[in-house]
Every structure is written in structure tokens, then in C-alpha cells.
Amino acid sequence: MRRIAGIVLAVLLIGGVVAAVVAGRQGDDKGTATKTVRGVIGSEKSDFFADPDVVKALAAKGYTVKTEASGSWAMDGLDLKGYDFAFPSSSAPADELAEKYHARQPLPRPFYSPLVVVAHRSAAEVLAANGLAVLDGKGSKGTLKMAAYLDAARHDRTWQQLKGAKAHGELSGTLFITSTDPETSNSGALYLAAASYVANGGRVVASDADIARTAPLLKKLVSVQGAQQPSSDSVFRDFISGAGNPLVCLYESQVVSLLADTHGTDDLVVLYPDTTVNSDHTIVPLDDAGRELGELLSTDPALRKLAVKHGFRPQGDSAEFVTATADRAAYLNQTLTGVRQAPVPTSAVLHEMARRARG
């Protein structure tokens, strides 16, 4: 009997140890468990969410974020059932999605990025020599004079008509800026927003008359490009590889991110249009988890710092961006001096502008 009692006691003791270990593991799992949040994002934020440091910072706050990329304007045609958030590249498509899915206002806007035009150095210098741009002392950044550029586009100016272009064999044909498809891509739509504001006498396009007045010029800006890419990532890759057009419209954040990896290039000039549009990256929460993520990206110091690493300007504190990009100041207008921010037309107006421009 004593032997049997000893065996039973040993079994009970072992069982207690196992239970304690299991309980401990469950406690550990609870402490490190993350909430999986799914979202559809603009392609320009893919590298941000794929960054191991961002993944780690989100996990430290209890989140695993899984994303799929889409054109910002194309998100409206997706079935977002089962997703926690949508993260287009500006407020216009975000507001449209918010209305469709009854998302509570205000929408989180963690960071933003102005539109810029990247140019090969030869193209930038020819533009400057013909009064279409102004370069700074070192020539790696400057200002694109939008009114002058749009006047050149209106009159179908060619590179060959610009003084100094003959010395550069790669500068030939019609002068134009490459942009993305405005019907599906946010950067392409915002390019039309900025151009239309200037063409409309410094007033946001808001009426049928405004749309009709600016439509012929916007159609020229688009039709001269031929087939357009669906995302700014694609046109930027073409530009960096030396293919395609020497002038490309995209987000400043993409340039900042490139410069962080390459520390500059002699053939890159960043032109800030004197009238541009900010791309306000806006989260549309489809449930509570999506809103929590949006607030976290907006307020967490570590995630704000990582946003700057990827070239975005955090909302509410310009000093963060200026300090973090000091090593790239030769290429960047850090304080956006001399740059006017044009208001963005409503979603309905932008859609109609894009339709006519593509038509």
C-alpha cells in the first residue's frame, strides 16, 4: 500500500509540474500575443509595412499587420469584407471609402507627402535655362514653375525647341511629365488636381464650368504619355533604371527613401512644383482594430520615426522630418519653402477630371 501511495504521489507531483509549465507558457503567450489586422494599402507604403523594424514595433504594441497593395482609387471597386482597414494615399479616396463603409470621422491621418517631379540632371538644367524651373546653388533640387510648364504643354512644346537641349541626345520629342493613371492611382489624380488649380486661375476646380475649362489641358497632359502605369512605384523604378521619360511625378517619400539607401546620385534632381498637392495618407477604419492601428501609427514615437525613415512627413511636427533627413538636405526642400499647397477637389470632381483626361 505504501508503494502504491508513493507512485500516486509521484504522478500527482509530475502532473502539478506539467500543469505549472503549461500555465506558464500560456501566460507567456498571452504577454507576447499579437492581434492580426488586415488591410489594403497604397503600393507606396508596401516597403514601410514590410520593414522588419516596423513589424517589430507593431508587435511590441500587440499587432501583426497583413497588407495587400492596390491603387488608391481602385480600392473603391474592391470587396473589403473581412478587412480591418483601407489605407489609400490621400484624403479624397479615403473620404469616399469612409462614406461607403460608414466609417466614423475623423479619420486617422498618420503622415503625408507632397508631390514632386524627379528629373535627370540634363533635363533639369535645360528647364532652368528656359525659365521653366529654378535650381538651387548645388543643382540637386529646385522649383518647377507650374504656370510656365503648363503653358509649354498647352502649346505642345518639344525639347528641341528649348535652348541647350541639342547638347543632350536623350532630350527629344514632346516635353511632358510622366504620371500614373489618374483613374486608378492617387499620384496621377493629384497631379491633375495641382495642374487644374493653376489652370483655373488659382482656384480649386469645383463646378461643371471649371471642369470644362480645364479639361482640354488636362487631356493633353495625359494623352501625350500614351499607356500609363498603375502605380508610382513602377514609374519610379523605370526612372531610376534610366528607362522612359526624364521627368516623372511621384511622392517625395519615395525620393527620401531612395536617398536613404543610395546617399545621392549625380543624375538626380528633385523639383518641387511651386504649386503642388499634399498626399495625406489616410486610414479608413472598417472596425475598431483598424481605428486602433490608425491611432497607433499617428501617435507612437517609434512608428513616427520609422515613417520618416521611409520618407513620410508625420502630421503635426515638421521638426521630426527636418532632423531625420538632414543628411539628404541637398536634395530636399525640407521646409517646403516657396511651395504653395493647392486644395484638392472633391472625389466626384476628381473622378470626372480623370475620366475626361483619359477620354
Salt bridges, closest charged atoms under 4 A:
GLU44 OE2 - LYS45 NZ 2.73
GLU44 OE2 - HIS281 ND1 3.72
ASP51 OD2 - LYS309 NZ 2.74
ASP51 OD2 - HIS310 NE2 2.77
ASP53 OD2 - LYS309 NZ 3.40
GLU68 OE2 - ARG38 NH2 3.37
ASP76 OD1 - LYS100 NZ 3.79
ASP95 OD1 - ARG109 NH2 3.66
GLU96 OE2 - HIS351 NE2 3.20
ASP151 OD1 - ARG154 NH1 3.89
ASP151 OD1 - HIS155 ND1 3.49
ASP156 OD2 - LYS220 NZ 3.14
GLU170 OE2 - HIS168 ND1 3.99
ASP181 OD1 - ARG358 NE 3.50
GLU183 OE1 - ARG358 NE 3.87
ASP210 OD1 - ARG213 NH1 2.73
GLU252 OE1 - ARG313 NE 2.76
ASP267 OD2 - HIS120 ND1 2.85
GLU292 OE1 - LYS35 NZ 3.16
ASP300 OD1 - LYS61 NZ 3.67
GLU320 OE2 - ARG304 NH2 2.45
ASP327 OD1 - ARG328 NE 3.03
GLU352 OE2 - ARG355 NH2 2.67
GLU352 OE2 - ARG356 NE 2.90
